[in-house]
């Protein structure tokens, strides 16, 4: 049964399924190969889509926010997830490796500059890439902004969001002995990297279920159970990035470096009731970035599939060619 039937309304705003015209495995070095696909118009406006997680992987539904007659759509599975290999590996897998991968993809495909489109962790990575390579970015379109700060991690893994979903939070916390609950990211890290596949998969499913349960404003508090292989990659990669503070030099690195986006236009689409990435960070970012247009979506949470968020993203992408 469809848990969130009202999400079906979003379909009317999306383009029909788009088949790739190019799929490849790209050797990015360090023992990693990443899956890259292109679809839409071969000579269209390039848009590079960054999936969430880290560890979420791309999916065919992510192609559907772009008019295939206008856009050249590039999606890829970031290191360690989806069809990229080695699967669930955190070796040579940092934010800066991913930034370098985006640059390699851009140059390999002969793209001078592109729109960067990403949500949640994809917004984080998009911001870091654009701050580092502003000359390569024509526009930033972000959703559900996450800036990889300690405050944001404390909110989601320290009990803030759990105050709104106490029964769901209890399921997540009860997996860990009471004397380890002061640092749940570290406690889960020990189990996600235990070396025992059954243990890693069990705790990966619990880690993934906590996040999935809070993604939609229509949630009933149950995130369902992700397939073991997917959950293990998702949880291990997320936890690896979070325990290392996103591999950024200092807390608040994105906001402190947002001035480097001067001249880069952007739009943030933010769910007003986003439990995973609260709107405060999007608001702070927009205040510090003059070229940014923040659009708060009422009655929406975090998920890309929220009807109001989907509709707004399609409107934005339809308007960019005319702007």
C-alpha positions in Angstrom: 0.0 0.0 0.0 1.2 3.5 -0.8 1.9 5.1 2.6 1.8 8.6 1.3 -1.0 8.7 -1.4 -0.9 12.5 -1.6 2.6 12.2 -3.1 1.0 11.0 -6.3 -0.1 14.5 -6.9 3.5 15.4 -7.6 3.5 13.2 -10.7 1.6 15.7 -12.7 4.5 18.2 -12.4 7.2 15.8 -13.6 8.2 14.9 -17.1 7.8 11.4 -18.5 10.6 8.9 -17.9 13.8 9.7 -19.8 16.1 7.0 -21.0 19.9 7.6 -20.9 21.8 8.1 -24.2 25.1 7.4 -22.5 26.1 5.2 -19.6 29.6 4.4 -18.5 31.8 3.4 -15.6 34.5 6.1 -15.1 37.8 5.3 -13.5 38.4 8.1 -11.0 41.5 6.7 -9.5 42.2 5.5 -5.9 40.7 2.1 -6.8 37.3 3.6 -7.5 35.1 3.5 -10.6 31.9 5.6 -10.6 28.7 5.1 -12.7 27.9 8.1 -14.9 24.9 8.5 -17.2 23.6 11.2 -19.5 20.0 11.6 -20.8 17.9 14.3 -22.3 19.2 16.6 -25.1 22.8 15.8 -26.1 23.4 19.5 -27.0 21.2 20.8 -24.2 22.0 22.9 -21.1 24.2 20.7 -18.8 22.9 20.0 -15.4 24.8 17.8 -13.0 22.6 16.1 -10.4 24.0 15.3 -7.0 22.2 12.6 -4.9 21.8 12.6 -1.2 23.2 10.5 1.6 26.1 10.4 1.4 25.5 6.9 0.0 22.0 7.3 -1.5 22.9 6.7 -5.2 21.0 8.1 -8.1 17.7 6.8 -9.5 15.7 7.2 -12.7 13.2 9.4 -10.9 15.9 12.1 -10.5 15.9 12.6 -14.3 12.3 13.7 -14.3 12.8 17.3 -13.0 14.2 18.5 -16.3 12.7 19.1 -19.7 14.5 16.5 -21.9 14.2 18.7 -24.9 16.2 21.5 -23.1 18.6 19.8 -20.6 21.6 17.5 -20.9 21.1 15.7 -17.6 24.2 14.1 -16.0 23.7 11.8 -13.0 26.3 9.7 -11.2 26.6 7.4 -8.2 29.1 8.8 -5.8 32.0 6.7 -4.6 31.0 3.5 -2.8 27.3 3.5 -3.6 24.8 2.6 -6.3 26.5 1.0 -9.3 29.9 2.5 -8.4 32.6 0.2 -7.1 33.9 -0.9 -4.7 30.5 -1.0 -3.0 30.1 0.4 0.6 33.8 1.3 0.6 35.0 4.3 2.7 38.7 4.0 1.6 39.7 7.0 -0.4 36.2 8.3 0.0 36.0 11.9 1.3 34.2 15.1 0.3 37.3 16.3 -1.5 37.5 13.1 -3.5 33.9 13.7 -4.6 34.6 17.3 -5.6 37.5 16.0 -7.7 35.2 13.4 -9.2 32.7 16.1 -10.3 35.5 18.0 -11.9 36.7 14.9 -13.7 33.2 14.1 -15.0 32.8 17.7 -16.2 36.0 17.7 -18.1 35.6 14.2 -19.4 32.2 15.1 -20.9 33.6 18.4 -22.3 31.4 20.7 -20.2 32.5 24.2 -19.6 30.1 25.1 -16.9 26.9 23.4 -15.6 23.9 23.9 -13.4 24.4 22.0 -10.1 21.2 20.4 -8.8 21.2 18.7 -5.4 19.3 18.1 -2.2 20.3 17.3 1.4 23.8 15.9 1.2 23.6 16.7 -2.5 23.1 20.3 -1.6 26.1 20.1 0.8 28.3 18.7 -1.9 27.0 21.2 -4.5 27.8 24.1 -2.3 31.3 22.8 -1.5 31.9 22.2 -5.2 30.7 25.6 -6.2 32.7 27.4 -3.5 35.8 25.5 -4.8 35.1 25.8 -8.5 32.7 28.8 -9.0 33.9 29.3 -12.6 32.4 25.9 -13.5 28.9 26.6 -12.1 26.3 28.5 -14.0 23.5 28.1 -11.4 22.9 26.3 -8.1 19.5 24.7 -7.5 19.4 23.2 -4.0 16.8 21.4 -1.9 16.7 20.6 1.8 19.9 22.4 2.7 22.4 20.7 5.0 25.6 22.5 5.8 27.5 19.8 7.7 27.7 21.5 11.0 27.9 20.0 14.5 24.6 21.7 15.4 22.8 19.9 12.5 24.3 16.6 13.4 23.4 17.1 17.1 19.8 18.0 16.0 19.3 14.7 14.2 21.5 12.3 16.1 21.4 14.0 19.6 17.7 14.0 20.3 16.4 17.2 18.7 14.3 15.6 16.0 13.5 12.8 18.5 11.4 15.2 20.5 8.9 15.3 17.7 9.1 11.5 17.0 9.8 9.9 20.4 8.6 6.5 19.5 10.7 6.4 16.3 13.7 7.8 18.1 13.3 5.1 20.8 13.6 2.4 18.2 16.9 4.0 16.9 18.4 4.6 20.4 17.3 1.3 21.9 19.8 -0.5 19.5 22.6 0.9 21.6 23.5 0.2 25.2 22.6 3.0 27.6 26.2 3.8 28.5 27.0 4.5 24.8 24.1 6.8 23.9 25.9 10.0 24.6 27.5 9.7 21.1 25.2 7.7 18.8 27.2 8.4 15.6 30.3 6.8 17.3 28.3 4.0 18.7 26.7 3.1 15.4 30.2 3.6 13.7 31.6 0.8 15.9 28.9 -1.6 14.7 28.7 -0.5 11.0 32.4 -1.2 10.7 32.6 -4.2 13.0 33.8 -6.5 10.2 30.8 -8.8 10.7 28.4 -8.5 7.8 25.3 -9.5 9.7 26.0 -7.0 12.5 26.8 -4.2 9.9 23.6 -4.9 8.0 21.4 -5.0 11.1 22.6 -1.7 12.3 22.6 -0.2 8.8 18.9 -1.0 8.5 18.2 0.8 11.8 20.3 3.8 10.8 18.5 4.1 7.5 15.1 3.5 9.0 15.5 6.5 11.4 16.2 8.9 8.5 13.6 7.4 6.1 10.9 7.7 8.8 11.3 11.5 9.0 11.8 12.3 5.3 8.2 13.1 4.5 5.7 15.4 6.1 3.1 12.7 5.5 5.1 10.1 7.5 3.5 7.9 10.1 6.8 7.3 11.8 7.7 4.1 10.1 10.6 4.3 7.6 10.2 0.8 6.3 13.1 -1.6 5.9 15.6 -0.9 3.2 17.3 -3.8 1.3 20.4 -4.9 3.2 22.9 -4.1 0.5 21.5 -0.6 0.0 21.2 0.1 3.7 24.8 -1.0 4.4 26.3 1.3 1.8 24.0 4.2 2.8 24.6 3.9 6.5 28.4 3.2 6.3 29.0 6.1 4.0 26.8 8.6 5.9 28.3 7.6 9.2 31.9 7.8 7.8 31.2 11.3 6.5 29.5 12.5 9.7 32.0 11.1 12.1 34.7 13.0 10.1 32.6 16.2 10.1 32.3 16.1 6.3 36.1 16.4 6.0 35.8 20.1 6.3 38.6 22.2 8.0 36.3 23.8 10.5 32.7 23.8 11.8 30.6 26.1 9.7 33.0 26.0 6.7 30.3 26.5 4.1 28.7 29.6 5.7 32.2 31.0 6.3 33.1 30.6 2.6 29.8 31.5 1.0 31.3 34.8 -0.2 33.1 32.7 -2.9 29.7 32.2 -4.5 29.5 35.9 -5.4 28.2 36.1 -9.0 26.7 32.5 -8.9 22.9 32.6 -8.9 21.1 30.1 -6.8 17.7 28.9 -5.6 17.0 27.0 -2.4 13.7 25.0 -2.1 13.2 24.2 1.6 10.3 22.4 3.2 8.9 24.4 6.1 8.6 21.3 8.3 11.9 19.6 7.3 12.7 17.4 10.3 16.1 16.2 8.9 17.5 19.5 7.8 15.6 22.3 9.6 15.0 25.5 7.6 17.3 27.7 9.8 20.4 26.7 7.8 18.8 27.5 4.5 17.7 30.9 5.8 21.2 31.7 7.2 22.8 30.7 3.9 20.4 32.8 1.8 21.0 35.8 4.0 24.8 35.5 3.4 24.4 34.9 -0.3 22.9 37.9 -2.2 22.3 36.0 -5.4 20.2 33.3 -3.6 16.4 33.1 -3.8 15.0 31.1 -0.8 11.6 29.5 -1.4 10.0 28.0 1.7 7.4 25.4 0.9 4.5 25.1 3.3 3.2 21.7 4.3 6.4 20.0 3.1 9.2 18.1 4.8 12.6 16.9 3.5 11.9 14.5 0.7 12.5 15.3 -3.0 9.2 13.6 -3.7 7.1 16.0 -1.6 4.4 17.4 -3.9 5.2 21.1 -3.2 8.9 20.6 -3.5 8.7 18.6 -6.7 6.4 21.2 -8.3 8.7 24.1 -7.3 11.8 22.4 -8.6 10.2 21.8 -12.0 9.0 25.5 -12.1 12.6 26.6 -11.4 14.2 24.4 -14.0 11.5 25.4 -16.6 12.3 29.1 -15.9 16.1 29.0 -16.0 16.4 28.9 -19.8 14.2 32.0 -20.1 16.1 33.8 -17.4 
